């Protein structure tokens, strides 16, 4: 199979009437919102702090609410990729959450119900969950059971988790994916990340760390937020109106040209041919197929591989991210007048494509 580079030529995006500037503006507007819903003291704000690695959030202590209204936390702060919506804890005396809940319901892409294992009284949360799903039945919902460190007996921990899980599943009238974490120091959030990654591939990649300390790795750290923005937009083409009419190939083309500018050069047709020849279409096809999505339903734009519709968003995200990582490596070496081999570039692409999967596995 020949490498399809037709949508990556220099200039405005092929197959799209949009300019690179238009596409970048649309990409900037795509910011997944994760809504955390739970009682006061459930650990919502602490969970956000752990997931983002930002320890400057005001953290509640026990059952004293620290969120007096809905607060949106953008992460990273300087170049936001994702937004966490932290609502005021339910169950506070004199607090009517209906208006706030109605506003949050229309702004989120996924809902995390957060509940402490040592608090079996979750009726109010269950009622709110029922109302949310009645209004927006397609909203992805997951349950995070916190406070695993607050119950000594493993049997009691499992019993408490099952009790709250059953309450929420009855309210949702369906099975719900769940995860657990503690409220103590340095809690393990791997289960929560895995849960979120079902809906938002970005979440899995956002926790990856570039361990390299060489010049290329340091240069990549500066452009990585840009690649993540484009990858997020590529994964959202079916659900985000701002990018739905653009398409993944055009997004990828604009990403490559943007990376060229960031590395102080132009992503030209000549560079496209050279990069394509070095990486090779077979590399992308082989490693994308290894993710186990072979059902024919949609095409990975720019590559021609058929994949299952349910996995299209995840593969569009992952492939775009890996493409951007490989392109960044190629650009760095090119401006240094250093040759890049096929095996070298293939290894960079493979690591980027499977990086999130490996990161999660290491934490299990």
PEKATA-V420321 format. One record per backbone hydrogen bond with DSSP energy under -0.5 kcal/mol. NH is the residue of the N-H (numbers start at 0). CO is the residue of the C=O. If there is no record, write none. Layout:
nh:NH co:CO
nh:NH co:CO
//
This chain:
nh:3 co:301
nh:4 co:2
nh:7 co:4
nh:8 co:5
nh:12 co:17
nh:15 co:12
nh:22 co:18
nh:23 co:19
nh:24 co:20
nh:25 co:21
nh:26 co:22
nh:27 co:23
nh:28 co:24
nh:28 co:25
nh:29 co:25
nh:29 co:26
nh:30 co:28
nh:31 co:80
nh:33 co:31
nh:33 co:82
nh:34 co:32
nh:34 co:109
nh:35 co:33
nh:35 co:84
nh:36 co:34
nh:36 co:111
nh:38 co:113
nh:39 co:89
nh:41 co:38
nh:46 co:42
nh:47 co:43
nh:48 co:44
nh:49 co:45
nh:50 co:46
nh:51 co:47
nh:52 co:48
nh:53 co:48
nh:54 co:52
nh:58 co:56
nh:60 co:63
nh:61 co:59
nh:63 co:60
nh:64 co:62
nh:67 co:65
nh:70 co:85
nh:72 co:70
nh:72 co:83
nh:73 co:71
nh:74 co:81
nh:80 co:74
nh:81 co:74
nh:82 co:31
nh:83 co:72
nh:84 co:33
nh:84 co:82
nh:85 co:70
nh:85 co:83
nh:86 co:35
nh:86 co:84
nh:89 co:37
nh:91 co:88
nh:94 co:91
nh:95 co:93
nh:96 co:94
nh:100 co:96
nh:101 co:97
nh:102 co:98
nh:103 co:99
nh:104 co:100
nh:105 co:101
nh:106 co:103
nh:107 co:103
nh:108 co:32
nh:109 co:32
nh:110 co:139
nh:111 co:34
nh:112 co:110
nh:112 co:141
nh:113 co:36
nh:113 co:111
nh:114 co:112
nh:114 co:143
nh:116 co:145
nh:118 co:115
nh:121 co:119
nh:125 co:121
nh:126 co:122
nh:127 co:123
nh:128 co:124
nh:129 co:125
nh:130 co:126
nh:131 co:127
nh:132 co:128
nh:133 co:129
nh:134 co:130
nh:135 co:131
nh:138 co:135
nh:139 co:108
nh:141 co:110
nh:142 co:176
nh:143 co:112
nh:144 co:142
nh:144 co:178
nh:145 co:114
nh:145 co:143
nh:147 co:180
nh:149 co:146
nh:150 co:147
nh:156 co:152
nh:157 co:153
nh:158 co:154
nh:159 co:155
nh:160 co:156
nh:161 co:157
nh:162 co:158
nh:163 co:159
nh:164 co:160
nh:165 co:161
nh:166 co:162
nh:167 co:163
nh:168 co:164
nh:169 co:165
nh:170 co:166
nh:171 co:167
nh:172 co:168
nh:173 co:168
nh:176 co:140
nh:178 co:142
nh:180 co:144
nh:186 co:183
nh:188 co:186
nh:192 co:188
nh:193 co:189
nh:194 co:190
nh:195 co:191
nh:196 co:192
nh:197 co:193
nh:197 co:194
nh:198 co:195
nh:199 co:195
nh:200 co:198
nh:202 co:199
nh:203 co:199
nh:203 co:200
nh:204 co:200
nh:205 co:201
nh:206 co:202
nh:206 co:203
nh:207 co:204
nh:210 co:208
nh:217 co:213
nh:218 co:214
nh:219 co:215
nh:220 co:216
nh:221 co:217
nh:221 co:218
nh:222 co:218
nh:222 co:219
nh:223 co:219
nh:224 co:220
nh:225 co:222
nh:226 co:222
nh:227 co:223
nh:228 co:224
nh:229 co:225
nh:230 co:226
nh:231 co:227
nh:232 co:228
nh:233 co:229
nh:234 co:230
nh:235 co:231
nh:235 co:232
nh:236 co:233
nh:238 co:235
nh:239 co:235
nh:240 co:238
nh:242 co:239
nh:243 co:239
nh:244 co:240
nh:245 co:242
nh:246 co:242
nh:250 co:246
nh:251 co:247
nh:252 co:248
nh:253 co:249
nh:254 co:250
nh:255 co:251
nh:256 co:252
nh:257 co:253
nh:258 co:254
nh:259 co:255
nh:260 co:256
nh:261 co:257
nh:262 co:258
nh:263 co:260
nh:264 co:259
nh:267 co:265
nh:271 co:267
nh:272 co:268
nh:273 co:269
nh:274 co:270
nh:275 co:271
nh:276 co:272
nh:277 co:273
nh:278 co:274
nh:279 co:275
nh:282 co:279
nh:283 co:279
nh:284 co:280
nh:285 co:281
nh:286 co:282
nh:287 co:283
nh:288 co:284
nh:289 co:285
nh:290 co:287
nh:291 co:288
nh:296 co:297
nh:296 co:306
nh:297 co:306
nh:299 co:304
nh:300 co:298
nh:302 co:299
nh:303 co:299
nh:306 co:297
nh:310 co:307
nh:311 co:307
nh:311 co:308
nh:314 co:310
nh:315 co:311
nh:316 co:312
nh:317 co:313
nh:318 co:314
nh:319 co:315
nh:320 co:316
nh:321 co:317
nh:322 co:318
nh:323 co:319
nh:324 co:320
nh:325 co:321
nh:326 co:322
nh:327 co:323
nh:328 co:324
nh:329 co:325
nh:330 co:326
nh:331 co:327
nh:332 co:328
nh:333 co:329
nh:334 co:330
nh:335 co:331
nh:336 co:333
nh:337 co:332
nh:344 co:340
nh:345 co:341
nh:346 co:342
nh:347 co:343
nh:348 co:344
nh:349 co:345
nh:350 co:346
nh:351 co:347
nh:352 co:348
nh:353 co:349
nh:354 co:350
nh:357 co:353
nh:358 co:354
nh:359 co:355
nh:360 co:356
nh:361 co:357
nh:362 co:358
nh:362 co:359
nh:363 co:359
nh:363 co:360
//
